[in-house]
Amino acid sequence: MSATTRAVPGRPTSPAGRIRAAVNGFAARSPSRFAILVFALLILVFTLLFSLPISSSNGRWTPLADSLFTAVSVICVTGLATVDMATHWSVFGHLLVYIGVQVGAVGVLTMASILGLVISRKLGLRAKLMAASDSNPLRVHGGPVAEGQAVRLGEVGKLLATVAISMVVIEGGVALLLFPRMLIAGIDVGTAAWESVYYSAMAFTNTGFTPNREGIDAFATDYWFLGALMIGVFLGAIGFPVILAIASNLRQKRRRWSIHVKLTLLTSVILLVAGAVLYIVLEYDNPKTFGSLDAGHTVFQSFFLSTMARSGGFSTIPIDDLHGSSLLVTDMLMFIGGGSASTAGGIKVTTLAVLFLAAFAEARGVESMDAFRRRIPIDVLRLSVAVALWGATIVAVSSILILQITKAPLDHVLFDVISAFATCGLSTGLTERLPDAGVYVMAATMFCGRVGTVTLAAALAQSQRRQLYHNPEERPLVG
């Protein structure tokens, strides 16, 4: 007597179908764990590709430590390197760098959703949830999420279109600004076209790699060239939800800006101006940096450095020539980073804004946090505290390990570790001299910084836990 197997309606019967269903189910249950898994797999693939002889200019295998670090730095859009990026890699290697930063800048889940939207011409609920987890850290937890967000679930399709269009338009615009300046500098047409596209991508993705050996030194006094890079970095750092809001409001007579947009733009401008003022005050008498410049050049270079310290990664001066006080200012700017759901890293400017709003509310003795006539819920404060605390913990642990491995000065170690965590790319020169053990520590720091402290914490914990009871309340002494 033979048994017959009956297919369950709606359940795939082929092995490929079952695998696809399992992946989709895993992604839906925990977008945070899925993001970490996809990032890790993508880094492994790029590590293999970077290690191949075809990727290096000398046609030899690249050591594992260097290929892994480069893959992490590219996918995490950091900009740090253990090899000379301009001379070590072949044309194929540079193409890998270019493709990798584009994928890493917008987020793997967002890129997958864009591809799905292009192929199927529609976006399902699961794809919207996956993309939303990239744009809103509050969604990495299971369960309902209030829709008073910068990007509502119904607007995810618009956000994905904004991501794709803004990347093409902004990078293309910056490239068009850079191209004639390179021709004027005597660079041939082919090289100028490639380098202008490369520089524009590295600016918008906030990576900071350069395709030529001399970097931007040849344009260190060219306001047009440096200004174009600053525009690309700033637009990449404010975040795709802000770009979507600006694009949407420009087409409307009555413009309404969300609190996320207001906080992001206001805090970003305050940090930009404050950083520039501090650099002017601290470096005006430093002969190695701005001491030999006139007032106009000092102001411009200070604004350029303040822009790049927030995650841009380009520099017209040797970072290790800065005063210790300026290094500390740069540490703080890098740790803060750019806007949420942007190509920049750090704990994000809205996190800082929420923490300050909470401090001001406590100082005034009021219970609620208010900004722009809107009340910010307590769960946003809890998330901000978690982001800042986990970020500081990662930086502290990595700094201790690097200090023990290298015995290097604390200010240089702290600077490069924060640059790795915040995916900034500025360096005192320590990273390129690290032994393999230090290289692996810095790679892990970059990974944690880009994946996101909230996503990492949510992936390590259960997505949702129902609490059936509450313990008695008791207040400890704080402060």
KOLKOLMI-581022 format. One record per residue (C-alpha): residue in three letters; x, y, z. Coordinates in pm, whole numbers, padded with zeros to 5 digits, always signed. Each point is the difference from the previous one (the first is absolute). Layout:
ALAXYZ...
//
This chain:
MET+00000+00000+00000SER+00160+00322-00119ALA-00038+00328+00181THR-00084+00305-00202THR+00142+00341+00078ARG-00242+00285-00031ALA+00132+00349-00057VAL-00108+00263+00249PRO-00175+00287-00180GLY+00225+00306-00020ARG+00312-00186+00114PRO+00278-00036-00262THR+00093-00355-00092SER+00329+00051-00185PRO+00330+00028+00195ALA+00065+00346-00144GLY-00347+00112+00100ARG+00040-00128+00355ILE+00336+00178+00032ARG-00151+00323-00131ALA-00292-00029+00241ALA+00235-00065+00292VAL+00211+00306-00088ASN-00308+00219-00036GLY-00136-00123+00332PHE+00330+00067+00176ALA+00021+00349-00151ALA-00356+00079+00107ARG+00047-00128+00356SER+00324+00187+00062PRO+00113+00263-00252SER+00290+00088+00232ARG+00147-00351+00001PHE-00060-00024-00373ALA+00186+00330-00055ILE+00302-00121+00196LEU+00000-00332-00188VAL-00019+00168-00341PHE+00270+00251+00093ALA+00227-00281+00120LEU-00056-00209-00314LEU+00063+00301-00221ILE+00325+00076+00184LEU+00113-00362-00044VAL-00070+00017-00374PHE+00191+00327-00039THR+00285-00134+00214LEU+00039-00288-00243LEU-00016+00232-00301PHE+00253+00245+00145SER+00241-00283+00078LEU+00008-00122-00362PRO+00306+00087-00214ILE-00226+00174-00255SER-00090+00259+00264SER+00356+00111+00077SER+00217+00210-00230ASN+00300-00234+00038GLY-00203-00310-00085ARG+00065-00169+00335TRP-00226-00130+00274THR-00086+00263+00262PRO+00050-00120+00361LEU-00315-00094+00190ALA+00030+00280+00256ASP+00025+00268-00270SER-00273-00145-00223LEU-00238-00045+00296PHE+00066+00349+00134THR-00051+00153-00344ALA-00325-00193-00048VAL-00133+00115+00337SER+00112+00358-00061VAL-00168+00003-00343ILE-00330-00164+00098CYS-00016+00206+00320VAL+00094+00316-00201THR+00271+00087+00250GLY+00298+00113-00206LEU+00278-00140+00218ALA+00263-00215-00171THR+00297-00219+00081VAL+00136+00021-00357ASP+00047+00287-00245MET-00346+00000-00158ALA+00115+00195-00306THR+00293-00224-00098HIS-00067-00342+00152TRP-00319-00081-00191SER-00043-00066-00369VAL-00280+00134-00220PHE-00211-00297+00110GLY+00083+00073+00364HIS-00101+00365-00033LEU-00324-00110-00165LEU-00069-00223+00301VAL+00058+00297+00229TYR-00239+00216-00200ILE-00277-00262-00004GLY+00052-00094+00364VAL-00038+00353+00137GLN-00321+00050-00197VAL-00154-00314+00149GLY+00129+00066+00350ALA-00105+00365+00002VAL-00371-00057-00047GLY-00020-00319+00205VAL-00024-00353-00126LEU-00370-00036+00081THR-00084+00326-00174MET+00201-00103-00306ALA-00177-00337-00010SER-00336+00176+00021ILE+00096+00236-00283LEU+00096-00294-00221GLY-00325-00175+00085LEU-00195+00316-00085VAL+00178+00031-00335ILE-00055-00365-00089SER-00359-00051+00117ARG-00113+00365-00029LYS-00177-00031+00333LEU+00105-00014+00365GLY-00155-00254+00232LEU-00058+00045+00371ARG+00300-00214+00095ALA+00232+00205-00223LYS-00142+00320+00151LEU+00069-00127+00352MET+00356-00099-00096ALA+00072+00339-00154ALA-00166+00180+00291SER+00234-00174+00243ASP+00286+00170-00185SER-00157+00345+00032ASN-00139-00027+00354PRO+00185-00181+00281LEU-00322-00019+00204ARG-00124-00264-00245VAL+00273-00253+00073HIS-00208-00130+00290GLY-00299-00219-00059GLY-00347+00127+00068PRO-00189+00316-00092VAL+00181+00327-00062ALA-00171+00336+00018GLU-00024+00160-00343GLY+00092+00349+00114GLN+00338-00048-00161ALA+00212+00190-00249VAL-00093-00261-00262ARG-00333-00180+00032LEU-00039-00355-00125GLY-00216+00120-00289GLU+00280+00233-00112VAL+00270-00268-00017GLY-00048-00035-00375LYS+00060+00376-00038LEU+00304-00026+00224LEU+00151-00276-00213ALA-00058+00204-00313THR+00157+00299+00175VAL+00306-00208+00091ALA+00053-00114-00357ILE-00071+00337-00162SER+00199+00206+00251MET+00305-00222-00040VAL-00005+00044-00378VAL-00084+00370+00003ILE+00228+00113+00285GLU+00299-00212-00102GLY-00049+00104-00363GLY-00025+00366+00096VAL+00314-00010+00215ALA+00186-00183-00279LEU-00100+00272-00248LEU+00137+00262+00239LEU+00330-00185+00045PHE+00061-00098-00364PRO+00090+00344-00143ARG+00229+00079+00294MET+00196-00316-00071LEU+00029+00094-00368ILE+00126+00346+00099ALA+00257-00169+00225GLY+00143-00178-00305ILE-00149-00346+00055ASP-00089-00184-00321VAL-00366-00043-00090GLY-00027-00372+00074THR+00170+00022+00338ALA-00193+00314+00092ALA-00332-00169-00083TRP+00080-00307+00211GLU+00141+00193+00295SER-00287+00250+00006VAL-00254-00286+00014TYR+00211-00178+00264TYR+00040+00312+00216SER-00371+00082-00023ALA-00092-00351+00117MET+00247+00017+00288ALA-00139+00340+00103PHE-00370-00092-00007THR+00060-00336+00171ASN+00219+00175+00261THR+00284-00244-00063GLY+00300+00217-00086PHE+00208-00235-00216THR+00207+00167-00273PRO+00089-00162-00336ASN+00334+00179-00040ARG+00321-00019+00204GLU+00008+00370+00094GLY-00364+00004+00106ILE-00155+00348+00014ASP+00332+00172+00076ALA+00009+00141-00353PHE-00332+00174+00069ALA+00070+00099+00360THR-00055+00370-00083ASP-00267-00047-00268TYR-00324+00128+00155TRP-00209-00130-00291PHE+00133-00356+00029LEU-00015-00011+00380GLY-00339+00169+00003ALA-00144-00266-00231LEU+00130-00271+00234MET-00157+00178+00298ILE-00337+00015-00177GLY+00012-00372-00077VAL+00101-00092+00356PHE-00264+00222+00162LEU-00283-00129-00220GLY+00103-00358+00067ALA+00021+00062+00373ILE-00342+00160+00058GLY-00179-00327-00080PHE-00239-00127-00265PRO-00316+00074+00207VAL+00105+00366+00010ILE+00066+00004-00374LEU-00343-00158-00056ALA-00166+00262+00220ILE+00175+00287-00178ALA-00091-00139-00343SER-00362-00052+00104ASN-00041+00345+00154LEU+00147+00182-00299ARG-00299-00117-00204GLN-00255+00123+00254LYS-00123+00350+00073ARG-00053-00071+00370ARG+00319-00151+00133ARG+00000-00214+00313TRP+00328-00119+00145SER+00016-00292+00242ILE+00186+00030+00326HIS+00262-00243-00133VAL+00080+00231-00292LYS+00015+00307+00224LEU+00222-00164+00261THR+00231-00150-00263LEU+00055+00322-00195LEU+00024+00227+00306THR+00241-00226+00190SER+00210-00061-00313VAL+00040+00374-00064ILE+00081+00070+00367LEU+00267-00272+00002LEU+00145+00120-00331VAL+00034+00360+00118ALA+00116-00092+00352GLY+00264-00237-00137ALA+00131+00262-00241VAL+00019+00267+00272LEU+00188-00235+00232TYR+00249-00092-00274ILE+00062+00369-00071VAL+00062+00074+00367LEU+00216-00308+00065GLU+00202-00015-00322TYR+00052+00360-00111ASP+00351+00002+00153ASN+00102-00352-00105PRO+00265+00039-00276LYS-00057-00361-00112THR-00369+00054-00077PHE-00163+00345-00026GLY+00271+00220+00153SER+00145+00106-00337LEU-00339+00073-00161ASP-00178+00333-00023ALA-00336+00058+00168GLY-00212-00100-00300HIS+00183-00326-00062THR-00006-00083+00370VAL-00378+00041+00016PHE-00061-00209-00311GLN+00238-00278+00103SER-00159-00008+00346PHE-00346-00046-00151PHE+00138-00268-00232LEU+00158-00190+00290SER-00317+00038+00209THR-00205-00148-00286MET+00236-00291-00054ALA+00035-00076+00372ARG-00370-00091+00013SER+00067-00303-00226GLY+00136+00134-00332GLY+00353-00132+00033PHE+00182+00244-00233SER+00278+00217+00139THR+00228+00272-00138ILE+00237-00017+00297PRO+00177-00285+00182ILE-00231-00087+00289ASP+00286-00081+00235ASP+00119+00363-00034LEU-00309+00126+00183HIS+00030+00113+00361GLY-00121-00247+00261SER-00296+00229+00072SER-00102-00007-00367LEU+00031-00379-00008LEU-00241-00016+00293VAL-00247+00231-00176THR+00022-00224-00308ASP-00059-00305+00222MET-00325+00151+00121LEU-00116+00100-00348MET+00078-00344-00141PHE-00176-00178+00286ILE-00316+00203-00064GLY+00011-00056-00376GLY-00282+00088-00240GLY-00373-00047-00034SER-00200-00317+00050ALA-00046-00222-00309SER+00288+00183-00169THR+00330-00103-00151ALA+00178+00141+00307GLY+00084-00187+00319GLY+00016+00088+00369ILE-00278-00003+00257LYS-00188+00251-00221VAL-00089+00365+00056THR-00359-00070+00103THR+00129-00226+00278LEU+00205+00290+00134ALA-00294+00238-00037VAL-00235-00230+00194LEU+00254-00042+00281PHE+00040+00377+00032LEU-00377+00052-00012ALA-00036-00251+00285ALA+00270+00179+00201PHE-00169+00338-00055ALA-00339-00142+00100GLU+00150-00144+00317ALA+00171+00332+00079ARG-00332+00185-00041GLY-00179-00258+00213VAL-00251-00093-00270GLU-00106-00357-00067SER-00026-00004-00381MET+00260+00072-00268ASP-00129+00262-00244ALA+00150+00137-00319PHE-00166+00215-00268ARG-00335-00037+00181ARG+00020-00378-00016ARG+00040-00248+00286ILE+00268-00266-00037PRO-00103-00336+00154ILE+00210-00169+00267ASP+00086-00302-00218VAL+00199+00230-00230LEU+00202+00118+00301ARG+00063-00359+00108LEU+00122-00085-00349SER+00226+00308-00006VAL+00155-00094+00334ALA+00056-00357-00123VAL+00165+00120-00322ALA+00235+00239+00181LEU+00086-00250+00276TRP+00067-00292-00233GLY+00199+00225-00231ALA+00218+00123+00285THR+00045-00359+00121ILE+00116-00120-00342VAL+00245+00289-00028ALA+00136-00063+00352VAL+00051-00375-00051SER+00163+00047-00342SER+00227+00276+00133ILE+00119-00217+00288LEU+00078-00287-00237ILE+00185+00220-00250LEU+00195+00168+00280GLN+00108-00338+00131ILE+00096-00125-00347THR+00188+00306-00125LYS+00107+00195+00314ALA-00074+00311-00210PRO-00097+00341+00148LEU-00353+00016+00135ASP-00108+00300-00207HIS+00097-00170-00327VAL-00159-00331+00099LEU-00322+00165+00114PHE-00015+00207-00318ASP+00035-00295-00239VAL-00235-00221+00201ILE-00274+00264+00001SER+00063+00056-00371ALA-00053-00373-00055PHE-00312-00019+00216ALA-00152+00312-00156THR+00106-00113-00352CYS+00171+00335-00053GLY+00331-00095-00163LEU+00231+00265+00144SER+00317-00143+00152THR+00310+00107+00187GLY+00195-00263-00196LEU-00039-00266+00269THR-00233-00229-00195GLU+00236-00065-00289ARG+00274-00104+00247LEU-00213-00242+00201PRO+00106-00366+00037ASP-00248-00264-00110ALA-00155-00029+00345GLY-00071+00373+00006VAL-00136-00016-00354TYR-00260-00258+00102VAL-00104+00207+00304MET-00046+00310-00216ALA-00195-00201-00258ALA-00237-00121+00272THR-00038+00360+00122MET-00093+00120-00348PHE-00253-00281-00035CYS-00168+00080+00332GLY-00007+00370-00082ARG-00159-00044-00342VAL-00248-00274+00084GLY-00116+00219+00285THR+00012-00045+00372VAL-00378-00031+00021THR-00019-00258-00279LEU+00284-00196+00160ALA-00162+00008+00343ALA-00338-00098-00138ALA+00154-00288-00193LEU+00164-00138+00311ALA-00317+00022+00206GLN-00344-00139-00063SER-00203+00207-00244GLN-00288+00032+00242ARG-00057-00121+00352ARG-00333+00022+00172GLN+00032+00102+00363LEU-00275-00156+00212TYR+00080+00177+00324HIS+00166+00314+00137ASN+00237+00010+00296PRO-00053+00248+00285GLU+00128+00349-00078GLU+00296+00147+00189ARG+00211+00304-00092PRO+00382-00016+00019LEU+00209+00314+00053VAL+00151+00137-00322GLY+00220+00299-00072
//
